[in-house]
């Protein structure tokens, strides 16, 4: 039987029982007898019960959602390497002497798959890699996906065809895991789970970090903060692992929370509105031949964006809606002259008034995100957009999303994501174990008592409440659950008080 009443210390270093340390009911705190030099910490003495209660209850309620996100995130981090193995036949070919023109590779793809419309082409990015011809509107293929036809660039032989989703080129295995992580395969309703988890992850992480550092503030040695106490037993040992691993993982968890919110449904919309208001949206190259900006603003190709249909263009021949077309080989040559190296994606014109768009699609460091528009009639470049000219927030958003999705630093990035996912899984399990160890017999420990906010000094409580209200407005899956919890807490507290329970759960 584990030690359920192991002695621990409070913030001021005095010993107490595990139950008392985490907020079980007990006698009122003694008068503050600390030296005058420490009187400035009285605000923390009042704030700590509120932070502790929030951390505890948020951990209990949100932890199951975070656990699902962490497990599926771990699977996603491993999906990159798994995809290379599973789809090796489609992705890799023996290196030949010379690549065929892209137009001939498109002809081979269309001969094998005449259905649908060409939405984009991704020429072989490196020696031994296949070319992808992306078809939209193919019967039996998800409307949000394209059918990627893989062509040997040296022989023109079609190696196979697979559904592809997103601008990162995710194939069926990674797409399935990505959607499991993002929405549990429940569509827009399922996305609320991941946004709820991301909205609360930083709150739980921040609260736990503050509590751990405050508990250890009398011991200045870094080892006490950053390494678990292996000599401890029972709940104290569990807490030392929980706190030490939390310190190491905190920055990464903050990052995952922030970047996860950037493309969420509600908080993501607030972030996008803010970026638009301050002129920090991601620009897009103009595909209109008269120079007007194309509609949409945000550049196509977000992590969870599919390819739109570009009807009416047979990229291996003439555009039926215009007098003539220089062809995709000339378009690619013009883009190369502007410095667009591999990997690139070529999007055909939507109609007679629009141009080809050639854009770089490298998401690994250093990123290649330049794009050009090419007049199909003349082969002349009509517009150029360089990644170096993006607004600062647009660049940070791009880097943040690519790091979150394991693309920015390749295998190292994916290993780091896997380590963060494992850390979060263990933090959640240790948290539940501490709750159980604080109880007695086979029962979980008592929750932190209500009324902690009453101990917070007004000069801290008022601005804190205002900040939470503003934040809750822009991050509704933080604000709404917090308001619901607060209202329920008041009701249950009032009912308990009327029953004469002066000390209630």
N, C-alpha and C positions, 0 to 999 in steps of 0.2 A: 504493500500500500504506500503510495507516494506521500511525502510530507505535505500536509494540507495547511499547516499553520507556521510555515517557516518564517523566521524573523527577517524583516527587511528594514530599510530606513526611510524616513520621510525626507522632504526636501531640505529641512534644516539639519539633517543628520541624526536625529533622535530615533532610537529603535521603536518599532511597533510591530504588530502582527500583520501578516499578509492581508487579512480581511480589512483591518483598519487602514492600511496603506492605500488601498484602492477604493475607499469611500464607504465601507460598511458603516452603519450607524454606530455612534459612540458618544461619549461625553463631549461637550463643547470644547473647542481648542483653548489651551491656556493662553494667558496674556503674552504678548510679544515681549520677550526679555532679551532679544538679541542686541548686540552692541549698536550704538547709534549709526555706525558706518554701514550697517546692513538695513537700515530702516527704509531705504529706497526700494526694497523688495517687497514691501507690504502689498503693492498692487498685484504681484504675482501670487501672494498667499491667498488673496481673494479670487483671483482669476483661475487658479489651478483647479478647483473643484469643477468649474464649468467646462474647462478644456478636457478634464479627465472624463466627465460624464459624456461629453460630445464624442470623444475618441472611443469610449467604450460602446456606446449605443450605435454609433455609425459603424464601428467594426462588426458588431453583431448583425445589424440589418444589411449592410452593404457587402460584407465579406463574402457571402455566397456568390454575388454577382462578380466580384473581383476574382474569386477563385475560378469561375468559369472563364473569365477573360484571360486569366493567367495561363490556364491549361491550354486553351485554344491558341493563345499567343505563342506558347512554347511550340505547339505543333506547326504554326505558321513559320516560325523562325527556321524550323527544320525542313520546310517544304521546298525551299530553293534548291538545296542539294538533292533532295529526293526527286524533284522534277527533272533534273539533269540526267538522273539514272533511268527513270521510268520512260522518258521520251527521248532517249539518246538516238534512236533510229531516225526520228524526225528532225532532231536538232543538229546532228553532226554527220558529216560525209568525209570520205577521203579527199585530201587536198589534191586538186588537179593542177595542170600547168597554167590554164588561163580561164577566166570566167567568161561566160556568155553575156552578151548585152542583156540588160534587164528586160527589155521588150520581148526578147525570145523566151525568157524565163516566164514572163506573164502569159505568153501564148501557150506554153506547156501547161501551166496551171489552169488556164481556161479550157484547154482541150480535155483535161481530166475532170474539171468541175465547171461546166458552162452555166450552172444555176447562179442566181443572185447577181449582185452588182459589186464591182470593185470599189471598196471604200478606202483602201490604202495599200501601199507596197513598202516592205522593209527589205531592201537589198541586203545580201550577206554582209554582216558587220565585220567579219574577220575570216581568216583562212580556215577552212574546214567547217564553217557554219552555213546553214541553209538560208535561202531567201524565203520570206513569207509574203504571200499574196493574200490579202484580207478581203473576204467577201461578206457583204451584208445582205439581209433579206433572203437568206437561204432557208428553205423549208426544213423544219425540224430543229433549227438552231435558235436558241433563246434570243429574242429581239435585242436584248442588251449586250449580246455577244456577237462576235464575228467568226466566220469559218476561216481559219488560217491554213492555207495550202502551202506545204513545205516543198521547195524545189531545190534540187542539187544545182548550184550555180555553174558547175563545170560541165555537166552533161545534159542538163535540162530535164532530168528524170524527176517525177513527182514522188516524194518520199512518204507522203501521207497527208492527212488533213485532220485538224483538231480544233475544237472551239477555243477561242481566246477572249479574255476579258481584260479591259483596262489597258492603259498606255504602257504599263510595265511588261506587257506580253505574257501575263499569267495564263497558263494552260489548265486543263480540267482539274488536275490534282490540287494545284495551288489555289485555283479559283474556289474550289469546294471548301478548302480549309479557311481561306480568306473570308468567305461568306459565313462560315460557321463562327468565326471570331467576331465578325462585324454585326451579324443580326440573327445568328442561330438558325439560318435558313427560314426565317419567319417574315422576311420582307421589311417594309418600313416600320411595322410594329416592333419587330425584333431589334431594330436599331436603338430603340429606347433603352434596352438593357446595357448596351455598350456605352451609351452617352451617360446613363445613370452612374455606371462604374467610373468613367473618366471624370465626371463632375465631382465625385466624392473622394477619388483617390488622393488628390493633393491635400484635401482637408484632413483625412486620416493620417497621411504621411506627416504633414506639418504638425498636427497635434501630438502624434507620438514622438516626433523628434524633439519638440519643445519639452515634453514631459521627461524624456530620457536625459536630455542635457541638464535640465533643472535638477533632476535627482542626483546627477553626478557632479554638480558644480563645486562641491566641497573637495573633490578629488581632481586636482588639476592634471593629472597624468593622462596623456592621450590613450594609453593602453586601457585604462578603466572604461573609457567611453567607446573605443573602437573595437575592443576584443572581449569575447564572452569570458565570464568567470568560471573556469572549469572546476574550481574547488568547491563551488557552491552546490547545494542540493535542492531538490524539490522545486517549488515555484520560483525561488530566487534564481536557480540555474536556468530555468526556462526563460525568465525575464531577461537574463543577461544575454542569452542568444538572440531573443527577440529584439532587444535594444541595439546590440552591436551590429547585427545584420541590417537592421533598419537604418542605422547611420550610414553604412556603406551603400545601401541601395537608394537612399533618399533622393539624391540628385536625379538619378535615372527615373525614378517613379514620378517625380515632379515633371520631368520632360515628357514621359509617356502620357500623363494626364493632360498637359497643355497641348501637345500635338494631336492627341486623340480628339480633343474638342474642336480642332480647327475644321474638320469636315463632318462634324456631328450635325444632326438635324436642326436643333434649336439654338444651342450655343454657337454652332458653326455659322448660322445665319446672322447672329449678332456680331460675330467677329468679321464676317464679310461686309456687313453694313458699316462697321467701324472703319475697315480698310477703304471702303468706297468713299466714306465721308472725308478722309484725310488724303485721298489720292494715292493709295498704296495697293490698288488691285493689280493683278498680274496682267500685263498688256498682251495683245495678240497682234500678229502681223496682219496687215490689211490684204485681204484676198480679192477685193473689188478692183476692177481694172480702171475705174475712174478715180481711185484714190480715196474713196470714202471708207471710214472704219466699218468693218463688218460687225454685225450685231452680235451681242453676247458678252463683249468685254473680256471676261476671264478666258485665258488661253485654254483651248481644248487639251485634254490629256491629263486630268487629275488622276490620282491613284485609283479611284473607283469610277472613272469615267470610261464609257465605251466609245467606240467609233460611230459617228453618225453616217448615215447613208449618203453617198455622193452619186446620185443617179446620172445616167446619160453619157458616161464617159467610158469608152473602151480604150484603156491606156496603152494597148499595143497597136492602135491604129488611129484613125481620124475621129475627132469629136463630131458626132452627128449634128450637133447644134451650132457649129461654127464652120467657117469657110475652110479652115485648115488648122492642123495641129502639128507642131514641130516634133512631137513624140516624147516619150518619157526619157529616152536616153539623152536627148538634148537638154531636157529640163534638169536632169541630174548633173549633167556637165556644167550647166550654168550655176547650179548650187555649189558644186565643188569649187568653181572659180571664186565664189564668195567666201570660201574657207570652211564650208560645212563638211567636216570629215565624218567618218562612220562613228556610231550607227545613226542612220537617218530614216525617216519615214516620209513617203511621198503621198500626198492626198490630192486626188484629181479635182478639177473644177466642178462645181455644183451645176453650173449652167454657162451660157455663152458670155456672161458678164463677169465671171470670176476667173481667178488664176489658179494654177497649181500652187500648192503650199508644200515646201520641203522643210522639215524641221528635224533638228537633232533630238535624239531620245535617250541619251546616256544619262542615267540617274546616279551612277557611281562617281566618286570623287576622282578627278575634277569633273564637275558636271558639264555636259554639253547641251545647251538649250537654245542655241541660235536658230533662227528660222528666216526663210525668204519666200517671197511670192514671185512666180515666174509666169509671164504672159504666154499662153499656149500658142498664140499665133506667131509670135516673133522669137520666143525663147529668151526674151530680155527680162532681167530682174526688175520688178516694179516696186518692191518694198523689202526692207531688211530690218530685222529686229535682233539685237544682240542681248544675251543674258546679262552682260555687264551693265546694260542700260535699264534693267529692271529696278523698280523702287526697292528700298531696303527691306520693307516688310514682305514684299513678294519673294525676294530671295530667301529670307529667313523662313518663310512658310514652305517654300520648295525644299530647302535643306531639312527642315524639321520633319516634314511628311516623309521624305525619302529615308531619313534616319529611322523614323518610327517603323517604316515598312521594310527595313533591312536592306535597302538598296545603296545607301550612300557610301558605305565603306565595305561593301561586299561581305565576304565570309566573316571578317572580324565583327562587322555590324550585327550579323545574324547570331554569332556566338554571344555577343553582349546582350542582345535581346533575350536569348534563351536563358542567360544567367539571371537577368532581371526577373523573368517570369518564374524561374525556380525560387528566387529570393522571395518574391511575393507569395508564392504558394506556402513556403515554410513560415513566413511571417503570420499568415492567416492561421495556419495550424497551431503554431505556438501561442497565438492570441487566444484561441479557443481552449487550449490546454491550460493556460494561466487562469482563465475563468473557472474551469473545472477544479483546478488545484486550490483555488481560493475558497471552495465550498467545504462541506463536511459530508462524510459518508459517501453516498452516490449522487449528491446534489451539486449543481453548479453554485458558484458563489453569488452573493447578493449583488445586485446592480449598485452603481454609484447613486447615492441619495439625491432627491430633488432639491431645488432651492439654491443651487450653486450660484446662479446669477445674482442672487440677493447679496452675496458677499463681494461682488465686484464693485470697486469704487466707481461712482458716477462718471468721473472724468475719463474712465476707461470704457465703461459700459455703453455710454451714449454714442461716442464715435464708432465703437465696434458694431453696435446695432445698426447704425446708419450705413456702414460699409457692407455689412451682411445683406441689408435690404437692397442696396444697389447691385451688388454682385448676384443676388438671387434673381433679380429682374433679368439680367443678361444671361444667367446660367440657370434656366428654370428647373432643370432636374436636380439642382442643388437647392434652390430656393423653395420650391413647392414641397418636397419631402421634409425640409427643415421646418417649414411653417406647420405642416401637418403633425410632425412629431411634437413640436412645441404646444400646439393646441391640445393634442391627445394627452400630453404630459400634464397640462393644467387640469384637464377634466378628471383624469385618474387621481391626481393629487388631491383635488377637491373632494372626490368621493371617499378617498381614504381618510381625509381629515374629518369628514362628517361621521365616519364610523369610529372616530376616536383614536385613530392610529396616528399619533404625533410623529412617529418615525415610520415612514412607509417606503416601499420600494418604488 
